Every structure is written in C-alpha cells, then in structure tokens.
Amino acid sequence: MNASRSLSLRAGLLSALILLLVLAVWHVATLSSTPVAAAAPALTPEQIEYAKLMGKDPAAGGAPAEKSGFPTLAQMGQTIAKHLSQPFYDNGPNDKGIAVQLGYSLARVGLGYLLAALVAIPLGFVIGMSPLVYRALDPFIQVLKPISPLAWMPLALYTIKDSSISGIFVIFICSVWPMLINTAFGVASVRREWLNVARTLEVTPLRRAFEVILPAAAPTILTGMRISMGIAWLVIVAAEMLVGGTGIGYFVWNEWNNLSLPNVIFAILMIGIVGMLLDLMFARLQKAVTYVD
C-alpha cells in the first residue's frame, strides 16, 4: 500500500512538473506576441500630404503593427475566468455560456448513447448465445462497422430533416458497434462449465441470462460501453460543427469564425476535461463489476 501511495505521489509531482514545463514553453513562445509599438516609418513629403488629404494622422505611421493571434498565458487566464464566472448565461442563439453549450452536447450524446445501448446489448446477447445468429449477422456487422459516423450525416439530414436529431443519430450509429461486439464476445466467452451446471439444475433461460451470463460478461460489456462513450464524445464535436445550432462543437466553430483563438483553446480544454470525467466514470463502473475468477 505504501509503495502504491509513493508511486502515486511521485507520478503527481511528475505531472505537475510537465504542466509547468508546458506553461513555461507557452509563455516563452508567446512573448513576441505582446503588442509592441511599431516604429513609424519615415514618410516622404508627398506621402505626408496624401495622408492629410485622406484624413489620416501622418505621425501615427502606416499600417498598424501586425501581432500574433496566439494568446499569452495572461490572456488565456482572463478568458477562462470570464467563461467560468458566468457559465449559464443565455443571450441568444450565438451567445450562450460554456455550461449551456456543454449541456446541449452531453444531452445529445446521452440520448444517442442510451438508444445504442438499448439496441446493442440485447442484440449482443442474442449473437453471443447463438452461433447461427452470429454467422448470419457477422457480414453486416463487418460492412457497417468501419463506416465513419460522419459519412451517415448527409443521409441522416436528408431522411430525418432535423439537424439536432441527425446529430443524435450519428452518436447512435458510432456507439452501437463497440457495445454490440463486446457484448457478443463477453456472452460467448462465458465458461461452458457454468452454463452446464445451470442447465443441469434446470435453470430457466431468463434466469440463466441474468444470474449466470450477465455477471460473467459484465466487465466485457462495460469495456464496450466505455469505448463507445469515448467515441461518442469525439464525434459530437465534429457533428455539431456540421449541423450548427447549439453545442460545444458549434461553439468551437463559431469562435473560429470570430477569430477568437483564446475561446477556441478554452473550448478544447473543456472538451478534454469532460471527456476525462466521462472516462473516469466508466472506469469506476468497470472496476465495480470486475471480479476475481
């Protein structure tokens, strides 16, 4: 236990050092982006006269000095503080707080993911328990599985005719395959001895499924659900960039169109943190159902 705690402490210190190093590199790299007053170029008398005719001040020089758009650490700190101080405000379609944007994205992911689980887990059970069904459905699974979820978007927009529901459909289609395949594999891998004992004791099929197969296959099923959630969170950003509306993906695209790089970087940071929290949640669930054989 002490060795494990010591390892965790050293890993935490190393992570802190890496973060400090990254921040130091960022600070040094953006030093040149600090606005510096540019020296006014020397103007000829003709150019001074032309500037006066155009209503400009010749003493102000020519074009303003071009500065780098990459934010400094201070600018990023201000951006983060601004967004986190008012995460729930709503000033219209294109001006919502970061919590509202994340809430829309999480709602789409949750609904699409739930629909995928309702289809994939029962179907995976059937495939895992029946070699005949497995062989019959395997060609369809192998053809549909490699298709990029975003490739379904044009078809979804044409048939569903609703951008928000199309986004949910894309989440559904990308979440269903890892859960289906892992469930079928987990059910098919249940030890034959346990099934033979259940059969000898004349356990009903429903009771055998819930009391023998499901506990044994649960770690594999949770692994598939964890993979599906990671893919769904990746895909929602790209889907919302395409369909627009409200959501963290649309927020990134909208801020890019506004040339607001600090807001884009802040959104990327939020996407990473939410993705990490979702993964940690499934890791806890996976640990809860894991058992020693």
Disulfide bonds with the S-S distance in Angstrom:
none
